[in-house]
Each structure stands twice: as C-alpha cells, then as structure tokens.
C-alpha cells in the first residue's frame, strides 16, 4: 500500500530526481508533485541541471580511473613506501566515498548545490527585472531610450555597456514587435532592457546583465499579475517578464531562450 500521507522530504525529492526512490514511494511523490506545481517546477529545474551536468561531464565520469589514482594502487604504494603508518583508514574511506560520489548518484546533489548557490542570482535579477517591467510597461511616450528601428545601434551600445556580446531576439514569429531598449542598473553592474509589444497591447520585456554565477535551469516566479522566467547562461543572467499567463510567457521565453545567446564562440 502506498502511503500518500507521509510528508515528502527534500532528500526524497533528490532521490526522485536521481531515480533512487523505491517504486512505491516514487508513485506517492509523483502524486504529491502533481498537486504542488511550485515544487514540481523546482524538481524539474534540478532534473534539467542534472541532465546538463551529465551531458557536459558524462564522458569524463565514464573514463577509466588512471592506474596511479586507483584506491587499491594507492594503498599498495603506501604500504610499499611505508607511508601507510601516517595515513588513517578514515581518510582512505573518505577518498573511496568521494570516488563513489563522483561515479554514482552525486549528480543530483551537485545540481541541488548549484541551484542553492544560484538562488541569490535568481532573486536579484528577478526583483530588478520585475521592478523595471512594472515601471516601464505602463509608459506610453517614453517606454524605451532607443527605438527598435535603431536595432544595430541598440545592440552595439548595450553590448558595450554590459560588457558582453548580446543578441536582441526577433519575436515576430510569435506576434511581438521590438519597441526598443534602454540601459538600466543591475545587481552586478549595467543591464540591458528590451521591450516587445503584441497587436493587442500586451508587453513583454527581457532584462539581462552579467551575473557572475553558475549556469542554471529556468526558474519561474509569479507576483500579483506579473510573472517571469529567469536563468543564467555563460555568466549572464536573463529574465523574461510579462503578464501572469504562464502558458503565454513560456511560449515567449522559449523563443527568447533559443536566440538570446548565440555568440560565435558558443556556436562552435
């Protein structure tokens, strides 16, 4: 019998992501996540982070351990050289545990650590971006400093001030026209701010600037009638903000995410 009343712990969520949860409990956790969309989004972010880590470092993890670093070889060398007397079994066990962590289920825990470290970045960028959205989205005559018709100048100016080669996404495929952009102060320096408008007057903005943190998965936040998706890529933080219609915001974010950081060095 599945115990659906037992509280779901954070450790269980990470075991769920790593595929290490018992089958009966996995079903219960799945049902709990279906009823808790915010936690489900967090788990999805952990899973995406874990997948990214595996994709990037999977080949390294699967490489054979060099002979000189194999635990039995280290012990053999120490015994032969007489160094074993000065080394505790506890330290050897710790080394073995580290090897097991790297090769085994440590990816999910690493993803949690990365998410935890990145949380202040999420909070700062999201807060700044939503404040800018609320401030300028209601402007009629002066919503931006540089109009969208001056795209080349806007891109060059903001890239130079932010200190990173920026792309200004083309969202015409989803019915959004670039109104223009402006330079704003961000949590860690200058930030670029782009505004887009749909045929019915709906507006969406992109806020981006150097974050200095690790790469992260998408993070959703809703506040009153506004919402945003935040992520960090190549040490640059991005926030897409708009009305609190998650389905529509996801569609906008998907197009932005595909276009926003396609610098030549990353294409290769």
C-alpha positions in Angstrom: 0.0 0.0 0.0 1.3 3.5 -0.9 1.5 5.9 1.9 0.4 9.2 0.3 0.0 10.9 3.7 3.7 10.8 4.7 5.3 14.2 4.2 7.7 14.4 1.2 11.2 15.4 2.3 13.8 17.3 0.3 16.0 14.2 0.4 13.2 12.2 -1.2 12.9 14.8 -3.9 16.6 14.5 -4.8 16.3 10.7 -4.7 13.3 11.1 -7.1 15.4 13.1 -9.5 18.3 10.6 -9.3 16.0 7.6 -9.8 16.9 6.1 -6.5 13.5 6.3 -4.8 11.7 2.9 -4.2 8.9 2.3 -6.7 6.0 2.6 -4.2 7.3 5.8 -2.7 8.1 7.2 -6.2 4.4 7.0 -7.1 3.4 8.8 -4.0 6.0 11.6 -4.6 4.8 11.9 -8.2 1.2 12.3 -7.0 2.4 14.9 -4.4 4.3 16.9 -7.1 1.2 16.9 -9.3 -0.6 18.7 -6.5 2.2 21.1 -5.8 3.2 22.8 -9.0 5.8 25.1 -7.4 7.7 22.1 -6.0 7.3 20.3 -9.3 8.9 23.3 -11.1 11.8 23.1 -8.7 12.3 19.4 -9.2 12.2 20.0 -13.0 14.9 22.6 -12.6 17.0 20.1 -10.6 16.5 17.4 -13.2 17.4 19.8 -16.0 20.6 20.8 -14.1 21.5 17.2 -13.6 21.0 16.4 -17.2 23.2 19.3 -18.2 25.9 18.1 -15.8 25.7 14.6 -17.2 25.8 15.9 -20.8 28.8 18.1 -20.1 30.8 15.7 -17.8 29.4 12.3 -18.6 32.4 11.3 -20.8 34.8 12.2 -18.0 32.9 10.2 -15.4 32.9 7.2 -17.7 36.6 7.3 -18.4 38.6 4.6 -16.6 40.4 5.8 -13.4 44.1 6.2 -14.1 46.2 3.4 -12.5 48.0 5.9 -10.2 44.7 7.1 -8.8 43.0 3.7 -8.2 42.4 3.2 -4.5 44.0 -0.3 -4.3 47.1 1.0 -6.1 47.4 4.0 -3.7 47.2 1.6 -0.7 49.7 -0.7 -2.3 52.1 2.1 -3.0 51.7 3.5 0.6 52.4 0.1 2.1 55.4 -0.4 -0.1 56.8 3.0 0.7 56.0 2.9 4.4 53.6 5.9 4.2 50.6 3.8 5.4 51.5 4.3 9.0 50.8 8.0 8.8 47.5 7.7 7.0 44.3 6.9 8.8 41.7 4.4 7.5 39.2 7.2 7.9 41.0 9.3 5.3 41.1 6.3 2.9 37.4 5.7 3.4 36.7 9.3 2.7 38.7 9.0 -0.6 36.6 5.9 -1.5 33.4 7.8 -0.7 34.5 10.7 -3.0 35.1 8.3 -5.9 31.7 6.7 -5.3 30.1 10.1 -5.2 31.6 11.2 -8.5 30.8 8.0 -10.3 27.4 7.4 -8.8 24.4 9.4 -7.6 26.1 12.6 -6.7 24.9 14.4 -9.7 21.5 15.2 -8.2 23.1 16.6 -5.1 25.5 18.7 -7.2 22.5 20.0 -9.0 20.9 21.0 -5.7 24.1 22.7 -4.6 24.3 24.6 -7.9 20.7 25.6 -7.6 21.2 26.8 -4.0 24.3 28.9 -4.9 22.4 30.4 -7.9 19.3 31.3 -5.8 20.6 34.8 -4.8 21.2 35.5 -8.5 17.7 34.4 -9.3 16.3 36.6 -6.6 18.3 39.7 -7.5 17.8 39.5 -11.2 14.1 38.6 -10.9 13.4 41.5 -8.5 15.3 44.1 -10.6 13.6 42.8 -13.8 10.1 42.8 -12.4 10.6 46.3 -11.0 11.7 47.6 -14.4 8.8 45.8 -16.1 6.3 47.4 -13.8 7.9 50.8 -14.1 8.2 51.0 -17.9 5.4 48.7 -19.2 2.8 51.4 -18.5 4.8 54.2 -20.3 3.2 55.4 -23.5 5.5 58.1 -24.8 8.9 57.1 -23.3 8.9 53.3 -22.6 12.5 53.0 -24.1 15.6 55.1 -24.7 16.4 53.8 -28.2 13.6 52.7 -30.6 13.5 49.3 -32.2 14.1 50.9 -35.6 17.7 51.5 -34.5 18.4 47.9 -33.8 22.1 47.8 -34.8 22.9 50.9 -32.7 20.9 49.4 -29.7 22.7 46.1 -29.9 26.2 47.7 -30.1 25.5 50.2 -27.4 24.1 47.8 -24.8 26.7 45.1 -25.6 29.5 47.6 -24.9 27.9 48.9 -21.7 27.1 45.4 -20.3 30.5 44.0 -21.4 29.1 41.0 -23.2 28.1 40.4 -26.9 24.3 40.5 -26.7 21.7 39.4 -29.2 18.4 41.1 -29.4 15.8 38.3 -30.1 13.4 38.6 -33.0 10.0 37.7 -31.6 7.9 38.5 -34.7 7.2 34.7 -35.2 5.0 34.9 -32.0 3.4 38.2 -32.8 5.7 40.5 -30.8 7.4 43.6 -32.2 10.5 45.2 -30.7 9.6 48.5 -29.1 13.2 49.3 -28.2 15.5 49.1 -25.3 17.3 51.1 -22.6 20.3 50.8 -20.2 19.5 50.1 -16.6 21.5 49.5 -13.4 21.5 45.8 -12.5 22.5 43.7 -9.4 26.1 43.4 -10.6 26.5 46.3 -13.0 24.9 47.6 -16.2 21.9 45.7 -17.5 20.2 45.7 -20.9 16.4 46.0 -21.1 14.4 45.3 -24.2 10.6 45.7 -24.6 8.3 44.0 -27.0 4.6 44.6 -27.8 1.8 42.5 -29.3 -1.0 43.6 -31.5 -3.4 43.7 -28.5 -1.0 45.9 -26.5 0.4 43.1 -24.3 4.1 43.8 -23.4 7.0 41.6 -22.5 10.5 42.6 -21.5 13.9 41.0 -21.4 16.4 42.1 -18.7 19.9 40.8 -18.9 23.4 41.5 -17.4 26.4 39.8 -16.0 25.5 37.5 -13.2 28.9 36.0 -12.3 27.2 32.8 -11.1 27.0 29.2 -12.5 24.7 28.3 -15.3 21.2 27.4 -14.2 17.9 26.0 -15.4 14.8 28.1 -16.0 13.2 29.4 -12.8 9.6 30.6 -12.8 8.2 33.2 -10.4 4.8 34.8 -10.3 4.0 38.0 -8.4 0.5 39.5 -8.4 -0.5 40.0 -12.1 3.1 39.7 -13.3 5.4 36.7 -13.9 8.9 35.9 -15.1 11.4 33.2 -16.1 15.0 33.6 -15.0 18.1 31.7 -16.0 21.9 32.2 -16.1 23.9 31.2 -19.2 27.6 31.9 -19.8 27.7 34.1 -16.7 24.9 36.3 -18.0 21.6 36.4 -16.2 18.3 36.7 -18.2 14.8 37.5 -17.1 11.8 37.4 -19.4 8.8 39.2 -17.8 5.2 39.7 -18.7 1.6 39.2 -17.7 0.9 36.3 -15.3 -0.2 34.0 -18.1 2.3 31.1 -17.7 1.4 29.4 -21.0 2.0 32.6 -23.0 5.1 33.5 -21.1 6.5 30.1 -21.6 6.0 30.4 -25.4 7.8 33.8 -25.4 10.6 32.5 -23.2 11.2 29.5 -25.4 11.8 31.7 -28.4 14.0 34.1 -26.4 16.0 31.2 -24.9 16.7 29.8 -28.4 18.0 33.2 -29.7 19.4 35.2 -26.8 22.9 33.9 -26.5 24.1 32.6 -29.9 27.6 34.2 -29.9 30.1 32.7 -32.4 32.3 31.1 -29.7 29.3 29.2 -28.3 28.1 28.0 -31.7 31.3 26.2 -32.2 
